[in-house]
Amino acid sequence: MISDLIVFQKTYDFLLWVKPTVQRFAKVHKYSLGAELERETVQLLRQIIRANMYKTEKRERIAECFVNYETIKIFVRLGKDYKLLSGKQYEFAAVQLNEIGRLLGGWYKKF
């Protein structure tokens, strides 16, 4: 079951944090950077589900997750640089993303 995957749960939890955080972005960024950050996070969840479902080419599917993961990291960094995220918010996001990256890497090495 997908909800048993720790990387899925951590990404889901990150999405739960992203949604209300983006709602507090300035209007000019909420519908651009904020929307892209949400979209990439949802896409990462989709990629994790796909990777988990496939019996073959699992390693390639997991590798596709890294594109979304790296994009999310860039969007979070932009959020910090645009001063949309406080230091604490950025630190929280960085810790969460670091853990997601570590879990994706471990999953990738497994196959």
C-alpha positions, -999 to +999 in steps of 0.1 A: +000+000+000+013+034-010+006+050+024+030+026+039+059+041+020+077+066+043+088+088+013+052+091+003+041+100+038+069+126+042+060+142+008+023+142+017+031+159+050+052+184+031+023+192+008+001+197+039+025+224+050+029+239+015-008+246+009-014+270+038+021+285+035+015+294-002-018+310+007+001+336+028+023+346-002+019+380-016-007+379-044+019+385-071+037+353-060+008+332-048-004+325-083+030+320-099+057+307-076+032+294-051+011+276-076+042+261-092+055+249-058+022+232-051+020+217-086+055+203-083+048+188-049+016+171-061+036+159-092+062+144-069+035+125-051+022+112-084+057+101-094+062+083-061+028+065-067+038+055-102+072+043-091+057+022-064+031+006-088+056-004-115+073-038-112+098-031-139+117+000-146+113+010-110+148+026-108+140+048-138+106+058-123+123+067-090+149+087-109+120+108-124+110+117-089+143+135-085+134+161-112+104+172-092+123+170-060+151+193-073+125+217-088+107+219-054+140+228-037+146+256-062+111+270-057+115+269-019+148+287-022+132+313-044+105+317-017+132+325+008+151+348-016+119+367-023+113+369+014+080+350+011+093+324+036+106+333+071+138+319+083+119+293+104+097+283+074+127+279+052+145+259+078+115+236+082+112+232+045+149+225+041+148+198+068+117+182+053+131+182+018+165+169+030+147+139+045+126+133+014+158+134-007+175+110+016+145+086+014+143+089-024+181+082-026+178+051-004+148+038-024+167+044-057+198+025-044+175-004-034+168-011-071 
